[in-house]
Amino acid sequence: MADTASRKAYAGLGVRPSGTRHPLVATAMVLPLAALLVVVFGGWEAVVTQASSVGVMLGR
């Protein structure tokens, strides 16, 4: 119960408790590294192949 009260207090101030991050901020942090890994390891073909397989599996 006390944990819920502390989260409400943080939300009212617009401050997040330590250890949490907005999903858009996390995405912005990860995308450059993901792009670098795709370029360095040539993984684009694998991504396209997997996306195509998922699309076929979903019937698209």
PDBQT receptor file of N, H, CA, C and O in Angstrom, charges set to zero:
ATOM      1  N   MET A   1       0.818  -1.186   0.000  1.00  0.00    +0.000 N 
ATOM      2  CA  MET A   1       0.000   0.000   0.000  1.00  0.00    +0.000 C 
ATOM      3  C   MET A   1       0.866   1.256   0.000  1.00  0.00    +0.000 C 
ATOM      4  O   MET A   1       0.547   2.229  -0.683  1.00  0.00    +0.000 OA
ATOM      5  N   ALA A   2       1.957   1.239   0.760  1.00  0.00    +0.000 N 
ATOM      6  H   ALA A   2       2.215   0.448   1.315  1.00  0.00    +0.000 HD
ATOM      7  CA  ALA A   2       2.848   2.394   0.822  1.00  0.00    +0.000 C 
ATOM      8  C   ALA A   2       3.515   2.631  -0.530  1.00  0.00    +0.000 C 
ATOM      9  O   ALA A   2       3.744   3.777  -0.915  1.00  0.00    +0.000 OA
ATOM     10  N   ASP A   3       3.826   1.556  -1.251  1.00  0.00    +0.000 N 
ATOM     11  H   ASP A   3       3.640   0.624  -0.937  1.00  0.00    +0.000 HD
ATOM     12  CA  ASP A   3       4.451   1.683  -2.567  1.00  0.00    +0.000 C 
ATOM     13  C   ASP A   3       3.528   2.403  -3.540  1.00  0.00    +0.000 C 
ATOM     14  O   ASP A   3       3.984   3.230  -4.330  1.00  0.00    +0.000 OA
ATOM     15  N   THR A   4       2.252   2.101  -3.492  1.00  0.00    +0.000 N 
ATOM     16  H   THR A   4       1.881   1.429  -2.850  1.00  0.00    +0.000 HD
ATOM     17  CA  THR A   4       1.270   2.763  -4.354  1.00  0.00    +0.000 C 
ATOM     18  C   THR A   4       1.216   4.262  -4.049  1.00  0.00    +0.000 C 
ATOM     19  O   THR A   4       1.137   5.084  -4.961  1.00  0.00    +0.000 OA
ATOM     20  N   ALA A   5       1.258   4.603  -2.786  1.00  0.00    +0.000 N 
ATOM     21  H   ALA A   5       1.322   3.935  -2.045  1.00  0.00    +0.000 HD
ATOM     22  CA  ALA A   5       1.212   6.013  -2.391  1.00  0.00    +0.000 C 
ATOM     23  C   ALA A   5       2.448   6.747  -2.886  1.00  0.00    +0.000 C 
ATOM     24  O   ALA A   5       2.337   7.889  -3.333  1.00  0.00    +0.000 OA
ATOM     25  N   SER A   6       3.614   6.130  -2.822  1.00  0.00    +0.000 N 
ATOM     26  H   SER A   6       3.704   5.203  -2.460  1.00  0.00    +0.000 HD
ATOM     27  CA  SER A   6       4.823   6.809  -3.285  1.00  0.00    +0.000 C 
ATOM     28  C   SER A   6       4.792   6.992  -4.794  1.00  0.00    +0.000 C 
ATOM     29  O   SER A   6       5.283   8.004  -5.294  1.00  0.00    +0.000 OA
ATOM     30  N   ARG A   7       4.223   6.032  -5.542  1.00  0.00    +0.000 N 
ATOM     31  H   ARG A   7       3.824   5.210  -5.136  1.00  0.00    +0.000 HD
ATOM     32  CA  ARG A   7       4.122   6.189  -6.991  1.00  0.00    +0.000 C 
ATOM     33  C   ARG A   7       3.186   7.337  -7.348  1.00  0.00    +0.000 C 
ATOM     34  O   ARG A   7       3.451   8.081  -8.292  1.00  0.00    +0.000 OA
ATOM     35  N   LYS A   8       2.093   7.486  -6.602  1.00  0.00    +0.000 N 
ATOM     36  H   LYS A   8       1.878   6.881  -5.835  1.00  0.00    +0.000 HD
ATOM     37  CA  LYS A   8       1.171   8.590  -6.863  1.00  0.00    +0.000 C 
ATOM     38  C   LYS A   8       1.845   9.923  -6.587  1.00  0.00    +0.000 C 
ATOM     39  O   LYS A   8       1.622  10.894  -7.311  1.00  0.00    +0.000 OA
ATOM     40  N   ALA A   9       2.662   9.979  -5.552  1.00  0.00    +0.000 N 
ATOM     41  H   ALA A   9       2.843   9.191  -4.964  1.00  0.00    +0.000 HD
ATOM     42  CA  ALA A   9       3.360  11.222  -5.226  1.00  0.00    +0.000 C 
ATOM     43  C   ALA A   9       4.314  11.596  -6.344  1.00  0.00    +0.000 C 
ATOM     44  O   ALA A   9       4.391  12.766  -6.719  1.00  0.00    +0.000 OA
ATOM     45  N   TYR A  10       5.041  10.631  -6.883  1.00  0.00    +0.000 N 
ATOM     46  H   TYR A  10       4.978   9.681  -6.578  1.00  0.00    +0.000 HD
ATOM     47  CA  TYR A  10       5.955  10.900  -7.986  1.00  0.00    +0.000 C 
ATOM     48  C   TYR A  10       5.180  11.341  -9.228  1.00  0.00    +0.000 C 
ATOM     49  O   TYR A  10       5.593  12.279  -9.911  1.00  0.00    +0.000 OA
ATOM     50  N   ALA A  11       4.079  10.687  -9.521  1.00  0.00    +0.000 N 
ATOM     51  H   ALA A  11       3.743   9.925  -8.966  1.00  0.00    +0.000 HD
ATOM     52  CA  ALA A  11       3.295  11.015 -10.713  1.00  0.00    +0.000 C 
ATOM     53  C   ALA A  11       2.748  12.432 -10.620  1.00  0.00    +0.000 C 
ATOM     54  O   ALA A  11       2.672  13.133 -11.628  1.00  0.00    +0.000 OA
ATOM     55  N   GLY A  12       2.372  12.854  -9.433  1.00  0.00    +0.000 N 
ATOM     56  H   GLY A  12       2.434  12.284  -8.614  1.00  0.00    +0.000 HD
ATOM     57  CA  GLY A  12       1.845  14.196  -9.270  1.00  0.00    +0.000 C 
ATOM     58  C   GLY A  12       2.896  15.270  -9.507  1.00  0.00    +0.000 C 
ATOM     59  O   GLY A  12       2.566  16.379  -9.925  1.00  0.00    +0.000 OA
ATOM     60  N   LEU A  13       4.156  14.951  -9.243  1.00  0.00    +0.000 N 
ATOM     61  H   LEU A  13       4.424  14.050  -8.903  1.00  0.00    +0.000 HD
ATOM     62  CA  LEU A  13       5.231  15.913  -9.427  1.00  0.00    +0.000 C 
ATOM     63  C   LEU A  13       5.845  15.842 -10.820  1.00  0.00    +0.000 C 
ATOM     64  O   LEU A  13       6.680  16.677 -11.168  1.00  0.00    +0.000 OA
ATOM     65  N   GLY A  14       5.443  14.855 -11.626  1.00  0.00    +0.000 N 
ATOM     66  H   GLY A  14       4.764  14.176 -11.343  1.00  0.00    +0.000 HD
ATOM     67  CA  GLY A  14       6.030  14.700 -12.946  1.00  0.00    +0.000 C 
ATOM     68  C   GLY A  14       7.413  14.083 -12.894  1.00  0.00    +0.000 C 
ATOM     69  O   GLY A  14       8.165  14.170 -13.864  1.00  0.00    +0.000 OA
ATOM     70  N   VAL A  15       7.760  13.460 -11.777  1.00  0.00    +0.000 N 
ATOM     71  H   VAL A  15       7.149  13.388 -10.988  1.00  0.00    +0.000 HD
ATOM     72  CA  VAL A  15       9.068  12.833 -11.599  1.00  0.00    +0.000 C 
ATOM     73  C   VAL A  15       8.873  11.327 -11.542  1.00  0.00    +0.000 C 
ATOM     74  O   VAL A  15       7.961  10.834 -10.878  1.00  0.00    +0.000 OA
ATOM     75  N   ARG A  16       9.731  10.606 -12.237  1.00  0.00    +0.000 N 
ATOM     76  H   ARG A  16      10.472  11.007 -12.776  1.00  0.00    +0.000 HD
ATOM     77  CA  ARG A  16       9.640   9.143 -12.218  1.00  0.00    +0.000 C 
ATOM     78  C   ARG A  16      10.544   8.584 -11.123  1.00  0.00    +0.000 C 
ATOM     79  O   ARG A  16      11.611   9.136 -10.858  1.00  0.00    +0.000 OA
ATOM     80  N   PRO A  17      10.123   7.498 -10.491  1.00  0.00    +0.000 N 
ATOM     81  CA  PRO A  17      10.988   6.858  -9.502  1.00  0.00    +0.000 C 
ATOM     82  C   PRO A  17      12.254   6.348 -10.184  1.00  0.00    +0.000 C 
ATOM     83  O   PRO A  17      12.238   6.042 -11.376  1.00  0.00    +0.000 OA
ATOM     84  N   SER A  18      13.328   6.257  -9.448  1.00  0.00    +0.000 N 
ATOM     85  H   SER A  18      13.341   6.506  -8.479  1.00  0.00    +0.000 HD
ATOM     86  CA  SER A  18      14.581   5.795 -10.036  1.00  0.00    +0.000 C 
ATOM     87  C   SER A  18      14.415   4.385 -10.584  1.00  0.00    +0.000 C 
ATOM     88  O   SER A  18      13.679   3.568 -10.031  1.00  0.00    +0.000 OA
ATOM     89  N   GLY A  19      15.111   4.118 -11.678  1.00  0.00    +0.000 N 
ATOM     90  H   GLY A  19      15.709   4.781 -12.128  1.00  0.00    +0.000 HD
ATOM     91  CA  GLY A  19      15.045   2.795 -12.276  1.00  0.00    +0.000 C 
ATOM     92  C   GLY A  19      13.997   2.667 -13.362  1.00  0.00    +0.000 C 
ATOM     93  O   GLY A  19      13.904   1.609 -13.984  1.00  0.00    +0.000 OA
ATOM     94  N   THR A  20      13.203   3.695 -13.621  1.00  0.00    +0.000 N 
ATOM     95  H   THR A  20      13.278   4.555 -13.116  1.00  0.00    +0.000 HD
ATOM     96  CA  THR A  20      12.210   3.620 -14.690  1.00  0.00    +0.000 C 
ATOM     97  C   THR A  20      12.549   4.647 -15.752  1.00  0.00    +0.000 C 
ATOM     98  O   THR A  20      13.175   5.672 -15.480  1.00  0.00    +0.000 OA
ATOM     99  N   ARG A  21      12.121   4.350 -16.963  1.00  0.00    +0.000 N 
ATOM    100  H   ARG A  21      11.612   3.517 -17.184  1.00  0.00    +0.000 HD
ATOM    101  CA  ARG A  21      12.407   5.236 -18.090  1.00  0.00    +0.000 C 
ATOM    102  C   ARG A  21      11.223   5.189 -19.030  1.00  0.00    +0.000 C 
ATOM    103  O   ARG A  21      10.612   4.136 -19.209  1.00  0.00    +0.000 OA
ATOM    104  N   HIS A  22      10.893   6.310 -19.627  1.00  0.00    +0.000 N 
ATOM    105  H   HIS A  22      11.389   7.166 -19.481  1.00  0.00    +0.000 HD
ATOM    106  CA  HIS A  22       9.793   6.359 -20.587  1.00  0.00    +0.000 C 
ATOM    107  C   HIS A  22      10.144   5.479 -21.784  1.00  0.00    +0.000 C 
ATOM    108  O   HIS A  22      11.291   5.480 -22.233  1.00  0.00    +0.000 OA
ATOM    109  N   PRO A  23       9.177   4.730 -22.305  1.00  0.00    +0.000 N 
ATOM    110  CA  PRO A  23       9.458   3.830 -23.426  1.00  0.00    +0.000 C 
ATOM    111  C   PRO A  23      10.032   4.529 -24.657  1.00  0.00    +0.000 C 
ATOM    112  O   PRO A  23      10.853   3.944 -25.363  1.00  0.00    +0.000 OA
ATOM    113  N   LEU A  24       9.623   5.754 -24.926  1.00  0.00    +0.000 N 
ATOM    114  H   LEU A  24       8.956   6.229 -24.353  1.00  0.00    +0.000 HD
ATOM    115  CA  LEU A  24      10.180   6.467 -26.084  1.00  0.00    +0.000 C 
ATOM    116  C   LEU A  24      11.647   6.824 -25.870  1.00  0.00    +0.000 C 
ATOM    117  O   LEU A  24      12.435   6.805 -26.815  1.00  0.00    +0.000 OA
ATOM    118  N   VAL A  25      12.015   7.149 -24.638  1.00  0.00    +0.000 N 
ATOM    119  H   VAL A  25      11.375   7.165 -23.870  1.00  0.00    +0.000 HD
ATOM    120  CA  VAL A  25      13.413   7.441 -24.335  1.00  0.00    +0.000 C 
ATOM    121  C   VAL A  25      14.243   6.177 -24.491  1.00  0.00    +0.000 C 
ATOM    122  O   VAL A  25      15.338   6.215 -25.052  1.00  0.00    +0.000 OA
ATOM    123  N   ALA A  26      13.732   5.073 -24.002  1.00  0.00    +0.000 N 
ATOM    124  H   ALA A  26      12.843   5.043 -23.546  1.00  0.00    +0.000 HD
ATOM    125  CA  ALA A  26      14.451   3.801 -24.139  1.00  0.00    +0.000 C 
ATOM    126  C   ALA A  26      14.615   3.429 -25.608  1.00  0.00    +0.000 C 
ATOM    127  O   ALA A  26      15.671   2.943 -26.014  1.00  0.00    +0.000 OA
ATOM    128  N   THR A  27      13.579   3.655 -26.399  1.00  0.00    +0.000 N 
ATOM    129  H   THR A  27      12.721   4.049 -26.069  1.00  0.00    +0.000 HD
ATOM    130  CA  THR A  27      13.653   3.361 -27.834  1.00  0.00    +0.000 C 
ATOM    131  C   THR A  27      14.693   4.242 -28.508  1.00  0.00    +0.000 C 
ATOM    132  O   THR A  27      15.482   3.762 -29.321  1.00  0.00    +0.000 OA
ATOM    133  N   ALA A  28      14.697   5.517 -28.179  1.00  0.00    +0.000 N 
ATOM    134  H   ALA A  28      14.056   5.907 -27.519  1.00  0.00    +0.000 HD
ATOM    135  CA  ALA A  28      15.670   6.444 -28.763  1.00  0.00    +0.000 C 
ATOM    136  C   ALA A  28      17.101   6.067 -28.387  1.00  0.00    +0.000 C 
ATOM    137  O   ALA A  28      18.031   6.327 -29.150  1.00  0.00    +0.000 OA
ATOM    138  N   MET A  29      17.279   5.464 -27.227  1.00  0.00    +0.000 N 
ATOM    139  H   MET A  29      16.523   5.253 -26.607  1.00  0.00    +0.000 HD
ATOM    140  CA  MET A  29      18.609   5.036 -26.807  1.00  0.00    +0.000 C 
ATOM    141  C   MET A  29      19.047   3.775 -27.546  1.00  0.00    +0.000 C 
ATOM    142  O   MET A  29      20.229   3.610 -27.844  1.00  0.00    +0.000 OA
ATOM    143  N   VAL A  30      18.108   2.894 -27.840  1.00  0.00    +0.000 N 
ATOM    144  H   VAL A  30      17.147   3.029 -27.598  1.00  0.00    +0.000 HD
ATOM    145  CA  VAL A  30      18.450   1.594 -28.414  1.00  0.00    +0.000 C 
ATOM    146  C   VAL A  30      18.596   1.639 -29.932  1.00  0.00    +0.000 C 
ATOM    147  O   VAL A  30      19.425   0.923 -30.493  1.00  0.00    +0.000 OA
ATOM    148  N   LEU A  31      17.803   2.471 -30.599  1.00  0.00    +0.000 N 
ATOM    149  H   LEU A  31      17.130   3.053 -30.143  1.00  0.00    +0.000 HD
ATOM    150  CA  LEU A  31      17.811   2.478 -32.068  1.00  0.00    +0.000 C 
ATOM    151  C   LEU A  31      19.175   2.737 -32.700  1.00  0.00    +0.000 C 
ATOM    152  O   LEU A  31      19.522   2.035 -33.649  1.00  0.00    +0.000 OA
ATOM    153  N   PRO A  32      19.972   3.703 -32.233  1.00  0.00    +0.000 N 
ATOM    154  CA  PRO A  32      21.291   3.888 -32.863  1.00  0.00    +0.000 C 
ATOM    155  C   PRO A  32      22.187   2.654 -32.740  1.00  0.00    +0.000 C 
ATOM    156  O   PRO A  32      22.894   2.301 -33.684  1.00  0.00    +0.000 OA
ATOM    157  N   LEU A  33      22.158   2.008 -31.593  1.00  0.00    +0.000 N 
ATOM    158  H   LEU A  33      21.584   2.294 -30.826  1.00  0.00    +0.000 HD
ATOM    159  CA  LEU A  33      22.957   0.793 -31.418  1.00  0.00    +0.000 C 
ATOM    160  C   LEU A  33      22.448  -0.326 -32.312  1.00  0.00    +0.000 C 
ATOM    161  O   LEU A  33      23.240  -1.055 -32.910  1.00  0.00    +0.000 OA
ATOM    162  N   ALA A  34      21.144  -0.465 -32.405  1.00  0.00    +0.000 N 
ATOM    163  H   ALA A  34      20.501   0.126 -31.919  1.00  0.00    +0.000 HD
ATOM    164  CA  ALA A  34      20.563  -1.492 -33.270  1.00  0.00    +0.000 C 
ATOM    165  C   ALA A  34      20.949  -1.245 -34.727  1.00  0.00    +0.000 C 
ATOM    166  O   ALA A  34      21.296  -2.184 -35.443  1.00  0.00    +0.000 OA
ATOM    167  N   ALA A  35      20.891   0.006 -35.168  1.00  0.00    +0.000 N 
ATOM    168  H   ALA A  35      20.609   0.769 -34.587  1.00  0.00    +0.000 HD
ATOM    169  CA  ALA A  35      21.267   0.337 -36.543  1.00  0.00    +0.000 C 
ATOM    170  C   ALA A  35      22.742   0.031 -36.789  1.00  0.00    +0.000 C 
ATOM    171  O   ALA A  35      23.103  -0.496 -37.841  1.00  0.00    +0.000 OA
ATOM    172  N   LEU A  36      23.577   0.355 -35.836  1.00  0.00    +0.000 N 
ATOM    173  H   LEU A  36      23.284   0.783 -34.981  1.00  0.00    +0.000 HD
ATOM    174  CA  LEU A  36      25.013   0.067 -35.963  1.00  0.00    +0.000 C 
ATOM    175  C   LEU A  36      25.262  -1.434 -36.080  1.00  0.00    +0.000 C 
ATOM    176  O   LEU A  36      26.057  -1.871 -36.911  1.00  0.00    +0.000 OA
ATOM    177  N   LEU A  37      24.588  -2.214 -35.254  1.00  0.00    +0.000 N 
ATOM    178  H   LEU A  37      23.942  -1.859 -34.578  1.00  0.00    +0.000 HD
ATOM    179  CA  LEU A  37      24.773  -3.667 -35.304  1.00  0.00    +0.000 C 
ATOM    180  C   LEU A  37      24.286  -4.241 -36.627  1.00  0.00    +0.000 C 
ATOM    181  O   LEU A  37      24.899  -5.165 -37.162  1.00  0.00    +0.000 OA
ATOM    182  N   VAL A  38      23.194  -3.707 -37.161  1.00  0.00    +0.000 N 
ATOM    183  H   VAL A  38      22.696  -2.956 -36.726  1.00  0.00    +0.000 HD
ATOM    184  CA  VAL A  38      22.690  -4.177 -38.457  1.00  0.00    +0.000 C 
ATOM    185  C   VAL A  38      23.715  -3.899 -39.540  1.00  0.00    +0.000 C 
ATOM    186  O   VAL A  38      23.974  -4.757 -40.385  1.00  0.00    +0.000 OA
ATOM    187  N   VAL A  39      24.307  -2.702 -39.524  1.00  0.00    +0.000 N 
ATOM    188  H   VAL A  39      24.097  -2.005 -38.838  1.00  0.00    +0.000 HD
ATOM    189  CA  VAL A  39      25.298  -2.344 -40.545  1.00  0.00    +0.000 C 
ATOM    190  C   VAL A  39      26.566  -3.176 -40.387  1.00  0.00    +0.000 C 
ATOM    191  O   VAL A  39      27.087  -3.705 -41.368  1.00  0.00    +0.000 OA
ATOM    192  N   VAL A  40      27.060  -3.293 -39.172  1.00  0.00    +0.000 N 
ATOM    193  H   VAL A  40      26.637  -2.862 -38.374  1.00  0.00    +0.000 HD
ATOM    194  CA  VAL A  40      28.324  -3.999 -38.936  1.00  0.00    +0.000 C 
ATOM    195  C   VAL A  40      28.205  -5.482 -39.252  1.00  0.00    +0.000 C 
ATOM    196  O   VAL A  40      29.101  -6.053 -39.875  1.00  0.00    +0.000 OA
ATOM    197  N   PHE A  41      27.131  -6.104 -38.841  1.00  0.00    +0.000 N 
ATOM    198  H   PHE A  41      26.403  -5.641 -38.335  1.00  0.00    +0.000 HD
ATOM    199  CA  PHE A  41      27.009  -7.549 -39.016  1.00  0.00    +0.000 C 
ATOM    200  C   PHE A  41      26.155  -7.937 -40.218  1.00  0.00    +0.000 C 
ATOM    201  O   PHE A  41      25.917  -9.124 -40.440  1.00  0.00    +0.000 OA
ATOM    202  N   GLY A  42      25.694  -6.976 -40.987  1.00  0.00    +0.000 N 
ATOM    203  H   GLY A  42      25.887  -6.011 -40.806  1.00  0.00    +0.000 HD
ATOM    204  CA  GLY A  42      24.914  -7.280 -42.186  1.00  0.00    +0.000 C 
ATOM    205  C   GLY A  42      23.638  -8.013 -41.883  1.00  0.00    +0.000 C 
ATOM    206  O   GLY A  42      23.276  -8.951 -42.593  1.00  0.00    +0.000 OA
ATOM    207  N   GLY A  43      22.953  -7.607 -40.847  1.00  0.00    +0.000 N 
ATOM    208  H   GLY A  43      23.248  -6.845 -40.270  1.00  0.00    +0.000 HD
ATOM    209  CA  GLY A  43      21.765  -8.319 -40.407  1.00  0.00    +0.000 C 
ATOM    210  C   GLY A  43      20.476  -7.890 -41.078  1.00  0.00    +0.000 C 
ATOM    211  O   GLY A  43      19.410  -8.401 -40.737  1.00  0.00    +0.000 OA
ATOM    212  N   TRP A  44      20.545  -6.964 -42.022  1.00  0.00    +0.000 N 
ATOM    213  H   TRP A  44      21.411  -6.549 -42.299  1.00  0.00    +0.000 HD
ATOM    214  CA  TRP A  44      19.316  -6.464 -42.625  1.00  0.00    +0.000 C 
ATOM    215  C   TRP A  44      18.555  -7.570 -43.339  1.00  0.00    +0.000 C 
ATOM    216  O   TRP A  44      17.328  -7.634 -43.261  1.00  0.00    +0.000 OA
ATOM    217  N   GLU A  45      19.286  -8.448 -44.042  1.00  0.00    +0.000 N 
ATOM    218  H   GLU A  45      20.283  -8.396 -44.105  1.00  0.00    +0.000 HD
ATOM    219  CA  GLU A  45      18.628  -9.542 -44.750  1.00  0.00    +0.000 C 
ATOM    220  C   GLU A  45      17.889 -10.466 -43.774  1.00  0.00    +0.000 C 
ATOM    221  O   GLU A  45      16.797 -10.949 -44.071  1.00  0.00    +0.000 OA
ATOM    222  N   ALA A  46      18.485 -10.699 -42.631  1.00  0.00    +0.000 N 
ATOM    223  H   ALA A  46      19.372 -10.306 -42.389  1.00  0.00    +0.000 HD
ATOM    224  CA  ALA A  46      17.843 -11.545 -41.623  1.00  0.00    +0.000 C 
ATOM    225  C   ALA A  46      16.564 -10.894 -41.098  1.00  0.00    +0.000 C 
ATOM    226  O   ALA A  46      15.563 -11.574 -40.871  1.00  0.00    +0.000 OA
ATOM    227  N   VAL A  47      16.603  -9.577 -40.905  1.00  0.00    +0.000 N 
ATOM    228  H   VAL A  47      17.416  -9.024 -41.089  1.00  0.00    +0.000 HD
ATOM    229  CA  VAL A  47      15.416  -8.868 -40.426  1.00  0.00    +0.000 C 
ATOM    230  C   VAL A  47      14.301  -8.951 -41.465  1.00  0.00    +0.000 C 
ATOM    231  O   VAL A  47      13.147  -9.204 -41.121  1.00  0.00    +0.000 OA
ATOM    232  N   VAL A  48      14.644  -8.739 -42.732  1.00  0.00    +0.000 N 
ATOM    233  H   VAL A  48      15.582  -8.533 -43.011  1.00  0.00    +0.000 HD
ATOM    234  CA  VAL A  48      13.650  -8.801 -43.800  1.00  0.00    +0.000 C 
ATOM    235  C   VAL A  48      13.076 -10.205 -43.908  1.00  0.00    +0.000 C 
ATOM    236  O   VAL A  48      11.867 -10.370 -44.069  1.00  0.00    +0.000 OA
ATOM    237  N   THR A  49      13.931 -11.217 -43.820  1.00  0.00    +0.000 N 
ATOM    238  H   THR A  49      14.913 -11.083 -43.689  1.00  0.00    +0.000 HD
ATOM    239  CA  THR A  49      13.475 -12.606 -43.902  1.00  0.00    +0.000 C 
ATOM    240  C   THR A  49      12.522 -12.941 -42.766  1.00  0.00    +0.000 C 
ATOM    241  O   THR A  49      11.490 -13.574 -42.991  1.00  0.00    +0.000 OA
ATOM    242  N   GLN A  50      12.852 -12.528 -41.562  1.00  0.00    +0.000 N 
ATOM    243  H   GLN A  50      13.690 -12.015 -41.380  1.00  0.00    +0.000 HD
ATOM    244  CA  GLN A  50      12.004 -12.802 -40.410  1.00  0.00    +0.000 C 
ATOM    245  C   GLN A  50      10.675 -12.070 -40.529  1.00  0.00    +0.000 C 
ATOM    246  O   GLN A  50       9.623 -12.642 -40.244  1.00  0.00    +0.000 OA
ATOM    247  N   ALA A  51      10.716 -10.811 -40.948  1.00  0.00    +0.000 N 
ATOM    248  H   ALA A  51      11.570 -10.346 -41.180  1.00  0.00    +0.000 HD
ATOM    249  CA  ALA A  51       9.474 -10.049 -41.098  1.00  0.00    +0.000 C 
ATOM    250  C   ALA A  51       8.596 -10.682 -42.169  1.00  0.00    +0.000 C 
ATOM    251  O   ALA A  51       7.376 -10.740 -42.013  1.00  0.00    +0.000 OA
ATOM    252  N   SER A  52       9.197 -11.154 -43.245  1.00  0.00    +0.000 N 
ATOM    253  H   SER A  52      10.188 -11.107 -43.372  1.00  0.00    +0.000 HD
ATOM    254  CA  SER A  52       8.448 -11.802 -44.301  1.00  0.00    +0.000 C 
ATOM    255  C   SER A  52       7.797 -13.098 -43.784  1.00  0.00    +0.000 C 
ATOM    256  O   SER A  52       6.639 -13.389 -44.083  1.00  0.00    +0.000 OA
ATOM    257  N   SER A  53       8.559 -13.852 -43.016  1.00  0.00    +0.000 N 
ATOM    258  H   SER A  53       9.500 -13.615 -42.773  1.00  0.00    +0.000 HD
ATOM    259  CA  SER A  53       8.026 -15.101 -42.454  1.00  0.00    +0.000 C 
ATOM    260  C   SER A  53       6.847 -14.840 -41.523  1.00  0.00    +0.000 C 
ATOM    261  O   SER A  53       5.849 -15.560 -41.553  1.00  0.00    +0.000 OA
ATOM    262  N   VAL A  54       6.971 -13.815 -40.707  1.00  0.00    +0.000 N 
ATOM    263  H   VAL A  54       7.782 -13.231 -40.683  1.00  0.00    +0.000 HD
ATOM    264  CA  VAL A  54       5.882 -13.467 -39.794  1.00  0.00    +0.000 C 
ATOM    265  C   VAL A  54       4.659 -13.024 -40.585  1.00  0.00    +0.000 C 
ATOM    266  O   VAL A  54       3.531 -13.386 -40.249  1.00  0.00    +0.000 OA
ATOM    267  N   GLY A  55       4.887 -12.239 -41.641  1.00  0.00    +0.000 N 
ATOM    268  H   GLY A  55       5.803 -11.945 -41.913  1.00  0.00    +0.000 HD
ATOM    269  CA  GLY A  55       3.781 -11.804 -42.481  1.00  0.00    +0.000 C 
ATOM    270  C   GLY A  55       3.055 -12.975 -43.133  1.00  0.00    +0.000 C 
ATOM    271  O   GLY A  55       1.826 -12.990 -43.191  1.00  0.00    +0.000 OA
ATOM    272  N   VAL A  56       3.809 -13.951 -43.621  1.00  0.00    +0.000 N 
ATOM    273  H   VAL A  56       4.807 -13.939 -43.574  1.00  0.00    +0.000 HD
ATOM    274  CA  VAL A  56       3.197 -15.138 -44.222  1.00  0.00    +0.000 C 
ATOM    275  C   VAL A  56       2.420 -15.924 -43.173  1.00  0.00    +0.000 C 
ATOM    276  O   VAL A  56       1.321 -16.413 -43.437  1.00  0.00    +0.000 OA
ATOM    277  N   MET A  57       2.995 -16.040 -41.991  1.00  0.00    +0.000 N 
ATOM    278  H   MET A  57       3.887 -15.643 -41.777  1.00  0.00    +0.000 HD
ATOM    279  CA  MET A  57       2.348 -16.777 -40.919  1.00  0.00    +0.000 C 
ATOM    280  C   MET A  57       1.029 -16.111 -40.505  1.00  0.00    +0.000 C 
ATOM    281  O   MET A  57       0.071 -16.790 -40.136  1.00  0.00    +0.000 OA
ATOM    282  N   LEU A  58       0.992 -14.772 -40.571  1.00  0.00    +0.000 N 
ATOM    283  H   LEU A  58       1.770 -14.220 -40.870  1.00  0.00    +0.000 HD
ATOM    284  CA  LEU A  58      -0.227 -14.052 -40.219  1.00  0.00    +0.000 C 
ATOM    285  C   LEU A  58      -1.216 -13.982 -41.380  1.00  0.00    +0.000 C 
ATOM    286  O   LEU A  58      -2.340 -13.505 -41.224  1.00  0.00    +0.000 OA
ATOM    287  N   GLY A  59      -0.787 -14.457 -42.532  1.00  0.00    +0.000 N 
ATOM    288  H   GLY A  59       0.126 -14.844 -42.658  1.00  0.00    +0.000 HD
ATOM    289  CA  GLY A  59      -1.685 -14.500 -43.679  1.00  0.00    +0.000 C 
ATOM    290  C   GLY A  59      -1.694 -13.230 -44.494  1.00  0.00    +0.000 C 
ATOM    291  O   GLY A  59      -2.699 -12.918 -45.134  1.00  0.00    +0.000 OA
ATOM    292  N   ARG A  60      -0.606 -12.490 -44.488  1.00  0.00    +0.000 N 
ATOM    293  H   ARG A  60       0.210 -12.744 -43.968  1.00  0.00    +0.000 HD
ATOM    294  CA  ARG A  60      -0.548 -11.245 -45.272  1.00  0.00    +0.000 C 
ATOM    295  C   ARG A  60       0.328 -11.422 -46.470  1.00  0.00    +0.000 C 
ATOM    296  O   ARG A  60       0.502 -10.487 -47.251  1.00  0.00    +0.000 OA
TER     297      ARG A  60
